[in-house]
Amino acid sequence: MFAFQGPRTREALQLSWGAGGVDMMRGTIFFARTKTGNPRTVEIHPRVDAVLRPLWTERGKPETGHVFISSRGKPYTDTRELKVQSGNPLQTAHENARRRAGITDFTVHDWRLHWASHWVMAGVDLVTLMQLGGVFRPISQSTVGPWAEAALRELRIDVAFIGANGFSVDHGLTTSDQAEAECKRAMVSASRRSIALLDHSKIGAEYFHRFATPSDLDLLITDSGLDNDLVEDLRQSVVSVVIA
């Protein structure tokens, strides 16, 4: 399930049968309580269905009750409700299996990245995937780092809409963070067309790290706060400028 559906361990342990969880009739899994606070529904992957359906049938095709139970036949405690967090049985079992197999540096959470990689390789777009692997930067609400860059380099994107901290005719698109610049550079490189979305306050500003030159852009969209002379300078440096 981790490899093909991407749930967190506590989300998986608390799944129930039926419309409020694993709905074998509809072929969906509903995660009501997530770490982000946003419930989500996903289609059951065929490999997951092949494991869950025999279990569901063996139990009499229930419409309620926990999917995963302990060796004592009891549901696992929802540790999210505890004031003091305790151990995770899935993490413990995974660690024991990893040691017996002689595998190093592989955690139960790495299965979720495996799932995301399969989606990218299968051609699923990033809007559907929702988030790249990597390090999340809360300030800019972006994902950066080698994993995010590697995923972007393997994509071929029709149109990329790019933001930046600044844009100038001399230096192009710039940002203040080096890691963010690397990811944006990879996005521009992977795209057939690159469109910059910038409000007028960012035009003329320059920051430490450049990730695209004016010639890399196919279109720049900004607002009506720009001076007319500056608009003409921009139109000389990029293919097209749209004042929205």
C-alpha positions as CSV (number, residue, x, y, z in Angstrom):
1,M,0.0,0.0,0.0
2,F,2.8,2.4,0.8
3,A,4.5,1.8,-2.5
4,F,1.4,2.3,-4.7
5,Q,-1.0,4.5,-2.7
6,G,1.4,6.7,-0.7
7,P,-0.3,6.9,2.7
8,R,1.4,7.8,5.9
9,T,1.8,4.9,8.4
10,R,-0.8,6.2,10.8
11,E,-3.3,6.9,8.0
12,A,-2.9,3.3,6.8
13,L,-3.3,1.7,10.3
14,Q,-6.6,3.5,11.0
15,L,-8.3,2.7,7.7
16,S,-11.7,1.1,7.9
17,W,-13.8,-0.9,5.4
18,G,-16.6,0.8,3.5
19,A,-17.3,4.3,2.0
20,G,-15.4,6.0,4.8
21,G,-12.2,4.1,4.1
22,V,-11.4,1.2,1.8
23,D,-14.4,0.8,-0.4
24,M,-13.9,-2.4,-2.4
25,M,-17.2,-2.0,-4.3
26,R,-16.2,1.4,-5.7
27,G,-12.5,0.7,-5.8
28,T,-11.5,3.7,-3.8
29,I,-9.7,4.5,-0.6
30,F,-10.8,7.6,1.4
31,F,-8.3,9.1,3.8
32,A,-10.5,11.1,6.2
33,R,-7.8,12.4,8.5
34,T,-4.4,13.4,7.0
35,K,-1.4,15.2,8.3
36,T,-2.2,18.2,6.1
37,G,-5.8,18.3,7.3
38,N,-7.1,17.8,3.7
39,P,-9.1,14.6,3.2
40,R,-8.4,12.8,-0.1
41,T,-9.8,9.9,-2.1
42,V,-7.6,7.7,-4.4
43,E,-8.4,4.8,-6.7
44,I,-7.2,1.4,-5.4
45,H,-4.1,0.4,-7.3
46,P,-4.4,-3.1,-8.9
47,R,-1.5,-4.4,-6.8
48,V,-3.2,-3.2,-3.6
49,D,-6.5,-4.6,-4.7
50,A,-4.9,-8.0,-5.2
51,V,-3.9,-8.0,-1.6
52,L,-6.9,-6.4,0.0
53,R,-9.7,-8.1,-1.9
54,P,-9.0,-11.6,-0.6
55,L,-8.8,-10.2,2.9
56,W,-12.1,-8.4,2.5
57,T,-13.7,-11.6,1.1
58,E,-12.3,-13.7,3.9
59,R,-13.8,-11.4,6.5
60,G,-17.3,-11.6,4.9
61,K,-17.1,-8.4,2.8
62,P,-17.6,-6.1,5.7
63,E,-18.7,-2.4,5.4
64,T,-17.3,-1.3,8.7
65,G,-14.4,-2.2,11.0
66,H,-10.7,-1.7,10.8
67,V,-8.8,-3.1,7.8
68,F,-5.6,-3.7,9.7
69,I,-5.7,-5.5,13.1
70,S,-3.0,-6.8,15.4
71,S,-2.0,-10.4,16.0
72,R,-4.5,-10.3,18.9
73,G,-7.3,-9.4,16.6
74,K,-7.6,-5.8,17.9
75,P,-7.4,-2.5,16.0
76,Y,-4.2,-0.6,16.4
77,T,-4.2,2.3,18.8
78,D,-4.5,5.7,17.0
79,T,-1.3,7.2,18.4
80,R,-2.3,10.6,16.9
81,E,-4.7,10.9,19.9
82,L,-2.0,10.4,22.5
83,K,-0.4,13.4,24.2
84,V,2.9,11.5,24.4
85,Q,3.6,9.8,21.1
86,S,4.5,6.1,21.3
87,G,6.2,3.7,18.9
88,N,4.8,2.8,15.5
89,P,4.2,-0.9,14.9
90,L,4.7,-0.6,11.2
91,Q,8.0,1.1,11.6
92,T,9.1,-1.6,14.1
93,A,8.1,-4.4,11.7
94,H,9.7,-2.8,8.8
95,E,13.0,-2.3,10.7
96,N,13.1,-5.9,11.7
97,A,12.4,-7.1,8.1
98,R,15.1,-4.7,6.8
99,R,17.7,-6.1,9.1
100,R,16.8,-9.7,8.3
101,A,17.1,-8.9,4.6
102,G,20.5,-7.1,5.1
103,I,19.2,-3.8,3.6
104,T,20.6,-0.6,5.0
105,D,19.4,3.0,4.9
106,F,15.8,2.3,3.9
107,T,12.9,3.4,6.1
108,V,9.1,2.7,5.9
109,H,8.6,6.2,4.7
110,D,10.8,5.6,1.6
111,W,8.0,3.4,0.2
112,R,6.0,6.6,-0.3
113,L,8.7,8.1,-2.5
114,H,8.7,4.9,-4.5
115,W,5.1,5.4,-5.2
116,A,5.6,9.0,-6.3
117,S,8.5,7.9,-8.6
118,H,6.2,5.3,-10.3
119,W,3.6,8.0,-11.0
120,V,6.2,10.3,-12.6
121,M,7.6,7.5,-14.7
122,A,4.1,6.6,-15.8
123,G,3.6,10.1,-17.1
124,V,1.3,11.5,-14.4
125,D,1.5,15.3,-14.4
126,L,2.6,17.2,-11.3
127,V,-0.8,18.8,-10.8
128,T,-2.1,15.3,-10.2
129,L,0.8,14.2,-8.2
130,M,0.5,17.4,-6.2
131,Q,4.0,17.5,-4.7
132,L,7.6,16.7,-5.7
133,G,9.9,14.9,-3.4
134,G,12.5,17.0,-1.6
135,V,12.8,19.6,1.1
136,F,9.7,21.8,1.7
137,R,10.3,25.5,2.2
138,P,7.4,27.0,4.2
139,I,8.4,30.6,3.4
140,S,7.9,30.1,-0.4
141,Q,5.7,27.1,-0.2
142,S,8.1,25.3,-2.6
143,T,9.9,22.0,-2.7
144,V,13.6,22.1,-3.3
145,G,16.7,19.9,-3.2
146,P,18.3,17.1,-5.3
147,W,15.2,14.8,-5.3
148,A,13.0,17.6,-6.6
149,E,15.6,18.6,-9.2
150,A,16.0,14.9,-10.3
151,A,12.3,14.5,-10.8
152,L,12.0,17.7,-12.8
153,R,14.9,16.8,-15.1
154,E,13.1,13.6,-16.1
155,L,9.9,15.5,-17.2
156,R,8.9,17.1,-20.5
157,I,6.5,19.9,-19.8
158,D,4.3,21.7,-22.3
159,V,4.0,25.0,-20.5
160,A,5.6,26.1,-17.3
161,F,4.3,29.1,-15.4
162,I,7.2,30.6,-13.4
163,G,7.4,33.0,-10.5
164,A,10.4,34.9,-9.3
165,N,11.6,37.4,-6.8
166,G,12.8,39.7,-9.5
167,F,13.3,40.2,-13.2
168,S,15.6,42.6,-15.1
169,V,16.5,43.0,-18.8
170,D,20.2,42.5,-17.9
171,H,19.9,39.5,-15.6
172,G,16.6,37.8,-16.3
173,L,14.7,35.9,-13.6
174,T,16.3,35.8,-10.1
175,T,15.5,34.5,-6.6
176,S,17.1,34.8,-3.2
177,D,17.5,31.1,-2.5
178,Q,20.1,29.0,-4.3
179,A,18.2,25.7,-3.9
180,E,15.0,27.2,-5.2
181,A,16.9,28.6,-8.2
182,E,18.2,25.2,-9.1
183,C,14.7,23.7,-9.2
184,K,13.3,26.6,-11.2
185,R,16.2,26.3,-13.7
186,A,15.3,22.6,-14.1
187,M,11.7,23.4,-14.6
188,V,12.5,26.0,-17.4
189,S,14.9,23.5,-19.0
190,A,12.2,20.8,-19.0
191,S,9.5,23.0,-20.6
192,R,8.7,23.6,-24.2
193,R,7.3,27.1,-23.3
194,S,8.1,29.2,-20.2
195,I,5.8,31.9,-19.1
196,A,6.8,34.3,-16.2
197,L,4.1,35.6,-14.0
198,L,5.3,38.8,-12.2
199,D,3.6,41.8,-10.6
200,H,5.1,45.2,-11.6
201,S,7.0,45.5,-8.3
202,K,9.3,42.7,-9.3
203,I,10.3,44.2,-12.6
204,G,13.8,45.8,-12.3
205,A,14.6,43.9,-9.1
206,E,17.7,41.6,-9.0
207,Y,18.5,38.9,-6.4
208,F,21.5,36.7,-5.8
209,H,20.6,33.7,-8.0
210,R,19.7,33.8,-11.6
211,F,17.8,30.8,-13.0
212,A,16.6,32.0,-16.4
213,T,17.7,34.7,-18.9
214,P,15.2,36.9,-20.8
215,S,15.8,34.7,-23.9
216,D,14.6,31.6,-22.0
217,L,11.1,33.2,-21.7
218,D,8.3,32.9,-24.3
219,L,6.0,35.3,-22.5
220,L,6.0,37.6,-19.6
221,I,2.7,38.5,-17.9
222,T,2.6,41.5,-15.5
223,D,0.1,44.2,-14.3
224,S,-0.6,47.7,-15.4
225,G,1.6,49.4,-12.8
226,L,4.6,49.5,-15.2
227,D,5.9,52.6,-16.9
228,N,5.3,52.6,-20.6
229,D,9.0,53.0,-21.4
230,L,9.9,50.0,-19.3
231,V,7.2,48.0,-21.0
232,E,8.9,48.7,-24.4
233,D,12.3,47.7,-22.9
234,L,10.8,44.4,-21.8
235,R,9.3,43.8,-25.2
236,Q,12.7,44.1,-26.7
237,S,14.2,41.5,-24.3
238,V,11.5,38.8,-24.4
239,V,9.3,37.4,-27.1
240,S,6.1,38.9,-25.8
241,V,4.8,40.9,-22.9
242,V,1.1,40.9,-21.7
243,I,-0.3,43.5,-19.4
244,A,-3.1,41.9,-17.5
